[in-house]
Amino acid sequence: MKSNNQNEGKFGFTGYAENWNGRLAMIGFVSALIVELVTGQGILHFWGLL
């Protein structure tokens, strides 16, 4: 839902911030899956943490 309020903040628990948080979380999750599929290792093993 779009808001016509120009004073809506870009930070904090706003709809705008939550949308970006969800988008970036999806990108991170898919990236981790791609790394696992390509290398055959989990992301922690790929980075050498385990």
Sequence and secondary structure as in RCSB ss.txt:
>XXXX:A:sequence
MKSNNQNEGKFGFTGYAENWNGRLAMIGFVSALIVELVTGQGILHFWGLL
>XXXX:A:secstr
     TT  SSSS HHHHHHHHHHHHHHHHHHHHHHHHHSS HHHHTT  
